Amino acid sequence: MSRNLITPLTGCLLGMTLAFTAAMAIAADSPGQTDGFEKQWYLGAGIGRSHMDPDTDETGFSVDEKHDTGYKVFAGYDFTERFSLEGYYSWLGKAELSPNGEVKYRDFGLNALYYVYKAQQPHIGWGVFGRAGVGRMLNAADIAYERDNENHIILGFGAEYGFEDGIALRIDADFYDTDARLFAINLLKRFGASKKEAEPQPVAVVDSDNDGVADGDDRCPNSPASAVVDSQGCERDSDGDGVADSQDNCPNTATGSRVDTQGCVIVSDSDGDGVADGDDRCPNTPAGTKVDPRGCELDSDSDGVADSQDRCLDTPSGTAVDARGCKLQETIVLKGVTFATASAELIGDSPQVLDEVVETLRRNSELKLEVAGYTDNTGNHDYNVRLSQQRAESVRDYLVAQGIAANRLTAKGYGPADPVADNASEDGRAANRRVALHIIE
């Protein structure tokens, strides 16, 4: 009941397959195979889904179930990286016939495999293969049947993933004849290493500059003849300044010093003020500025304000001065500090004015101040007192936020008290709306 596989060509294809298999075996033993490959045996088994389609024409039967669970076992030998020869035995199961009956299928044979790899090492990682060979089909049935073609050609293909320990997973499809196929998942084990370790070759020691250090370890491969070198092949540098002793005119330079090509200390003056960078306490002095021996701007009256910024150059020693170098008054009116109408919110140039106060307080750390707020006499007296208190506190809070200690500042609102001008005029009232600083200590 089995169908013949292109009967007129069977003999020809069978002969070609046998010739192909023999050629692969001969090629495997030829001197041209890949160096380092080790031939190896392998064993495997698989399970899958079979497809069987016996020819029931003119028999009175029809195929009721073509599929079954199939098994196979196989053994092979890897002749080269790409060519293997494999023998197999497959149990395909049975095809169910209607009205009643069954045909069982078994197959065994020999085939050759050709591998194509994606991995660099054969049989490790992914590879795909094709197979071709010869087989013999065996059938058994509970009905009378006639076998047309017992000997047949087997074709197939698949993919394989190999692990370094020789175990591999394989998925393949085998076409045993026109009426029998098997699609299987297989597990196999190879015995022996896939790759031989290359024997180490002796390495010739080369020392191009003849300094006693091999080129592979020589950090300075062009050392002068007869030069005394260290273990890295470089000339000695006793003071560690980067200049070899043979070129160093200053062999005892202090560690970390900047030196010139002759190994001598470079005297650097980045801001051009005549004081070397190593001694310059003020390395970014503006060009042309007169400096003291430390490289900082001159402060003739020693009040902490450089002469270029000092508006009062002859302040007596020990005098407390403001950010401009002038003597602090007992009462300082903060001109330019303004507020939003009927509010304690600082507006306009107020931050710039108060920043000068911050600088003054930093320079005179012993000063303690009262921040006093004043208003004109317009409006309710109590309201004016509260508003002046809020404005004094707003100024104090700004100074504290800039880093001035809170215990150095108090805030007091005086309302319309102590006018400094006549409240009868607009200009007078504007002058009376002010914030002043009173020195307490």
MOZIVEN-V510218 format. One record per residue. N is the residue number from 1. RES is the residue in one small letter. SS is DSSP state (~ for helix, > for strand, _ for the rest). PHI is phi in whole degrees, -180 to 180 (NA if undefined). OMEGA is omega as a letter, one per 30 degrees, with the letter a starting at -180 (* if undefined). Layout:
# MOZIVEN-V510218
<<N	RES	SS	PHI	OMEGA> <N	RES	SS	PHI	OMEGA>>
This chain:
# MOZIVEN-V510218
<<1	m	_	NA	a> <2	s	>	-77	a> <3	r	_	-81	l> <4	n	_	-79	a> <5	l	_	-94	l> <6	i	_	45	a> <7	t	~	-48	a> <8	p	~	-62	a> <9	l	~	-102	a> <10	t	~	-58	a> <11	g	~	-62	l> <12	c	~	-64	a> <13	l	~	-65	l> <14	l	~	-62	l> <15	g	~	-64	l> <16	m	~	-64	a> <17	t	~	-65	l> <18	l	~	-63	l> <19	a	~	-65	l> <20	f	~	-64	l> <21	t	~	-63	l> <22	a	~	-64	l> <23	a	~	-63	l> <24	m	~	-66	l> <25	a	~	-64	l> <26	i	~	-67	a> <27	a	~	-63	a> <28	a	~	-64	a> <29	d	_	-93	a> <30	s	_	-76	a> <31	p	_	-65	a> <32	g	_	-83	a> <33	q	_	-69	a> <34	t	_	-62	l> <35	d	_	-62	l> <36	g	_	88	a> <37	f	>	-79	a> <38	e	_	-114	l> <39	k	_	-62	a> <40	q	>	-157	l> <41	w	>	-90	l> <42	y	>	-150	l> <43	l	>	-129	l> <44	g	>	-160	l> <45	a	>	-150	a> <46	g	>	-150	l> <47	i	>	-137	a> <48	g	>	-168	a> <49	r	>	-116	a> <50	s	>	-101	l> <51	h	>	-132	a> <52	m	>	-130	a> <53	d	_	-139	a> <54	p	_	-64	a> <55	d	_	-80	a> <56	t	_	-105	l> <57	d	_	-57	l> <58	e	_	61	l> <59	t	_	-112	a> <60	g	_	86	l> <61	f	_	-111	l> <62	s	>	-135	a> <63	v	>	-81	a> <64	d	>	-94	l> <65	e	>	-141	a> <66	k	_	-95	a> <67	h	>	-115	l> <68	d	>	-156	l> <69	t	>	-86	a> <70	g	>	-116	l> <71	y	>	-132	l> <72	k	>	-155	l> <73	v	>	-126	a> <74	f	>	-154	l> <75	a	>	-138	a> <76	g	>	-146	l> <77	y	>	-141	l> <78	d	>	-86	l> <79	f	_	-79	l> <80	t	_	-138	l> <81	e	_	-59	a> <82	r	_	-111	a> <83	f	>	-111	l> <84	s	>	-134	l> <85	l	>	-115	a> <86	e	>	-139	l> <87	g	>	-104	a> <88	y	>	-145	l> <89	y	>	-137	a> <90	s	>	-125	l> <91	w	>	-111	a> <92	l	>	-93	a> <93	g	>	96	a> <94	k	>	-141	l> <95	a	>	-101	a> <96	e	>	-87	l> <97	l	>	-110	l> <98	s	>	-119	g> <99	p	_	-80	l> <100	n	_	-159	a> <101	g	_	148	l> <102	e	>	-156	l> <103	v	>	-127	a> <104	k	>	-98	a> <105	y	>	-125	l> <106	r	>	-135	a> <107	d	>	-152	l> <108	f	>	-145	a> <109	g	>	176	a> <110	l	>	-136	l> <111	n	>	-145	l> <112	a	>	-110	l> <113	l	>	-117	l> <114	y	>	-121	a> <115	y	>	-102	l> <116	v	>	-124	a> <117	y	>	-108	l> <118	k	_	-100	l> <119	a	_	-83	a> <120	q	_	-76	a> <121	q	_	-104	a> <122	p	_	-62	l> <123	h	_	64	l> <124	i	_	-127	a> <125	g	>	89	a> <126	w	>	-82	l> <127	g	>	-152	l> <128	v	>	-119	a> <129	f	>	-148	l> <130	g	>	-122	a> <131	r	>	-134	l> <132	a	>	-152	a> <133	g	>	-175	l> <134	v	>	-124	a> <135	g	>	-146	l> <136	r	>	-131	a> <137	m	>	-95	l> <138	l	>	-118	a> <139	n	>	-122	l> <140	a	>	-141	a> <141	a	>	-147	l> <142	d	_	-94	l> <143	i	_	-132	l> <144	a	_	-70	a> <145	y	_	-149	l> <146	e	_	-128	a> <147	r	>	-91	a> <148	d	_	-83	a> <149	n	_	-151	l> <150	e	_	-77	l> <151	n	>	-87	a> <152	h	>	-151	l> <153	i	>	-94	l> <154	i	>	-109	l> <155	l	>	-125	l> <156	g	>	-176	l> <157	f	>	-156	l> <158	g	>	-179	l> <159	a	>	-132	a> <160	e	>	-140	l> <161	y	>	-121	a> <162	g	>	-106	l> <163	f	_	-100	a> <164	e	_	-68	a> <165	d	_	-86	l> <166	g	_	94	l> <167	i	>	-82	a> <168	a	>	-142	l> <169	l	>	-105	a> <170	r	>	-133	l> <171	i	>	-119	a> <172	d	>	-146	l> <173	a	>	-127	a> <174	d	>	-114	l> <175	f	>	-111	a> <176	y	>	-80	a> <177	d	>	-166	a> <178	t	_	-66	a> <179	d	_	-114	a> <180	a	>	-150	l> <181	r	>	-143	l> <182	l	>	-143	l> <183	f	>	-112	a> <184	a	>	-135	l> <185	i	>	-110	a> <186	n	>	-128	l> <187	l	>	-124	a> <188	l	>	-137	a> <189	k	>	-133	l> <190	r	>	-96	a> <191	f	>	-115	a> <192	g	_	116	a> <193	a	_	-76	l> <194	s	_	-83	a> <195	k	>	-140	l> <196	k	_	-90	l> <197	e	_	-70	l> <198	a	_	-69	l> <199	e	_	-72	a> <200	p	_	-63	l> <201	q	_	-99	l> <202	p	_	-61	a> <203	v	_	-106	l> <204	a	_	-73	l> <205	v	_	-85	a> <206	v	_	-114	l> <207	d	_	-132	a> <208	s	_	-62	a> <209	d	_	-98	l> <210	n	_	55	l> <211	d	_	-102	l> <212	g	_	90	l> <213	v	_	-118	a> <214	a	_	-60	a> <215	d	~	-55	a> <216	g	~	-64	a> <217	d	~	-109	a> <218	d	_	-87	l> <219	r	_	-78	a> <220	c	_	-130	a> <221	p	_	-73	a> <222	n	_	-119	l> <223	s	_	-61	l> <224	p	_	-60	l> <225	a	_	-58	l> <226	s	_	68	l> <227	a	_	-70	l> <228	v	_	-84	a> <229	v	>	-121	l> <230	d	_	-91	a> <231	s	_	-67	l> <232	q	_	-98	l> <233	g	_	84	a> <234	c	_	-106	l> <235	e	>	-61	a> <236	r	_	-67	l> <237	d	_	-134	a> <238	s	_	-61	a> <239	d	_	-96	l> <240	g	_	63	a> <241	d	_	-97	l> <242	g	_	89	l> <243	v	_	-114	a> <244	a	_	-60	a> <245	d	~	-54	a> <246	s	~	-68	a> <247	q	~	-111	a> <248	d	_	-89	l> <249	n	_	-84	l> <250	c	_	-130	a> <251	p	_	-72	a> <252	n	_	-117	a> <253	t	_	-62	l> <254	a	_	-65	a> <255	t	_	-57	l> <256	g	_	90	a> <257	s	_	-72	l> <258	r	_	-82	a> <259	v	>	-127	l> <260	d	_	-91	a> <261	t	_	-65	l> <262	q	_	-98	l> <263	g	_	84	a> <264	c	_	-102	a> <265	v	>	-62	l> <266	i	_	-89	l> <267	v	_	-88	a> <268	s	_	-107	l> <269	d	_	-135	a> <270	s	_	-59	a> <271	d	_	-98	l> <272	g	_	62	a> <273	d	_	-100	l> <274	g	_	88	l> <275	v	_	-115	a> <276	a	_	-59	a> <277	d	~	-55	a> <278	g	~	-64	a> <279	d	~	-109	a> <280	d	_	-86	l> <281	r	_	-80	a> <282	c	_	-130	a> <283	p	_	-73	a> <284	n	_	-118	l> <285	t	_	-63	l> <286	p	_	-59	a> <287	a	_	-57	l> <288	g	_	84	a> <289	t	_	-78	l> <290	k	_	-76	a> <291	v	>	-126	l> <292	d	_	-91	a> <293	p	_	-61	l> <294	r	_	-90	l> <295	g	_	87	l> <296	c	_	-102	a> <297	e	>	-58	l> <298	l	_	-67	l> <299	d	_	-132	a> <300	s	_	-58	a> <301	d	_	-97	l> <302	s	_	53	l> <303	d	_	-99	l> <304	g	_	89	l> <305	v	_	-116	a> <306	a	_	-59	a> <307	d	_	-54	a> <308	s	_	-68	a> <309	q	_	-112	a> <310	d	_	-88	l> <311	r	_	-92	l> <312	c	_	-133	a> <313	l	_	-73	a> <314	d	_	-112	l> <315	t	_	-62	l> <316	p	_	-59	a> <317	s	_	-59	l> <318	g	_	87	a> <319	t	_	-77	l> <320	a	_	-74	a> <321	v	>	-124	l> <322	d	_	-89	a> <323	a	_	-64	a> <324	r	_	-100	l> <325	g	_	85	l> <326	c	_	-102	a> <327	k	>	-60	l> <328	l	_	-75	l> <329	q	_	-85	l> <330	e	_	-61	l> <331	t	>	-128	a> <332	i	>	-120	l> <333	v	>	-85	a> <334	l	_	-85	l> <335	k	_	-69	a> <336	g	_	101	l> <337	v	_	-85	a> <338	t	>	-128	a> <339	f	>	-131	l> <340	a	_	-64	a> <341	t	_	-56	l> <342	a	_	55	a> <343	s	_	-146	l> <344	a	_	-100	a> <345	e	_	-77	l> <346	l	>	-70	l> <347	i	>	-137	l> <348	g	_	65	a> <349	d	_	-88	a> <350	s	~	-55	a> <351	p	~	-59	l> <352	q	~	-63	l> <353	v	~	-65	a> <354	l	~	-71	l> <355	d	~	-65	l> <356	e	~	-66	l> <357	v	~	-64	l> <358	v	~	-59	a> <359	e	~	-62	l> <360	t	~	-64	a> <361	l	~	-67	l> <362	r	~	-68	a> <363	r	~	-72	a> <364	n	_	-118	a> <365	s	_	-69	a> <366	e	_	-89	a> <367	l	_	-71	l> <368	k	_	-124	a> <369	l	>	-126	l> <370	e	>	-105	l> <371	v	>	-91	a> <372	a	>	-108	l> <373	g	>	-109	a> <374	y	>	-134	l> <375	t	_	-132	l> <376	d	_	-84	a> <377	n	_	-96	a> <378	t	_	-78	l> <379	g	_	90	a> <380	n	_	-70	a> <381	h	~	-63	a> <382	d	~	-64	l> <383	y	~	-61	a> <384	n	~	-63	l> <385	v	~	-65	l> <386	r	~	-62	a> <387	l	~	-64	l> <388	s	~	-66	l> <389	q	~	-64	a> <390	q	~	-63	a> <391	r	~	-70	l> <392	a	~	-63	l> <393	e	~	-66	l> <394	s	~	-63	l> <395	v	~	-67	l> <396	r	~	-60	a> <397	d	~	-61	l> <398	y	~	-64	a> <399	l	~	-63	l> <400	v	~	-65	l> <401	a	~	-64	l> <402	q	_	-89	l> <403	g	_	108	l> <404	i	_	-81	a> <405	a	_	-60	a> <406	a	~	-64	a> <407	n	~	-75	l> <408	r	~	-94	a> <409	l	>	-132	l> <410	t	>	-125	a> <411	a	>	-125	a> <412	k	>	-143	l> <413	g	>	-101	a> <414	y	_	-107	a> <415	g	_	60	a> <416	p	_	-83	a> <417	a	_	-67	l> <418	d	_	51	l> <419	p	_	-65	l> <420	v	_	-104	l> <421	a	_	-152	a> <422	d	_	-78	l> <423	n	_	-72	a> <424	a	_	-75	a> <425	s	_	-116	l> <426	e	~	-63	l> <427	d	~	-63	l> <428	g	~	-66	l> <429	r	~	-65	l> <430	a	~	-63	l> <431	a	~	-68	a> <432	n	~	-75	l> <433	r	_	-83	a> <434	r	>	-151	l> <435	v	>	-124	a> <436	a	>	-128	l> <437	l	>	-112	l> <438	h	>	-108	l> <439	i	>	-74	l> <440	i	_	-92	l> <441	e	_	-131	*>>
